[in-house]
């Protein structure tokens, strides 16, 4: 989901996974109400994608900070 990536990319890499999920849910049309209306499989998929993207962003930051100092 490209939209999930766009939302997660706005967050700081130091944000906790729980904070990422809370922010993602808050950006939905009606927030938690919309989140609960989704199927369990869709919610899991969305959260998995968000956390994978957040981990990617963290790794990119680490790589940049290590390599950029040389």
N, C-alpha and C positions, 0 to 999 in steps of 0.2 A: 504494500500500500504506500504509494508515494506521499499521500497526505500525512500519514503517520511519521514519515521521515521528516517532512517539513516542520511538523510540530515539535518533534524531539530535537531537531537541529537548533532550535531557538534556545534550548536550555544549556546551562553551563555544564561542563564535563564533570565537575565536582558534585553535581546534584545526585542525591541517593536514588536508587531504583524506585523506592516507594514514592519519592517526590516526582519522578518522571511519570509514573502511572497516575498520580493525582492530577498533575498538570494536563496530561493527555485527556483524562475524563472531563476536566473542567473546560476544555476547549470544544467539547461536543455541543451540538445544538442546544440541548436542554440539560446538559451536564450528566449527573448521575442517573437521572431518569432515562435518558437515551441509552446509557451504558447498560442498565439493568434490562432494558427492552431487547437488547441484542441476545442472540443465542449464546449459550455457554462456549461453544466451539469458536464463534466469531470473537468473543471477548478474549479467549485464550490466545487466538491467533494475533489479534491486535496487540496485546500485551507482549507477546513473544517478539513480535517485530519491533516494537518500541524499545525493548530492553536490548535486543541485538544491535539496533542502530545506536543506542546510547553507548554500548560497549565498543562499537566501532569508532565512535567519536572520541571516546577516552583513549583508545589505542592510537588513533591518529594524533591526538594531542601529545601523548607520551613520545611517539616517534618524532614528531616535529621538535619537541623540546630537547630531545637527546641529539638528534642529527643537526639541528639548527645551531647548536653551540659550537660545532666544530669549525 
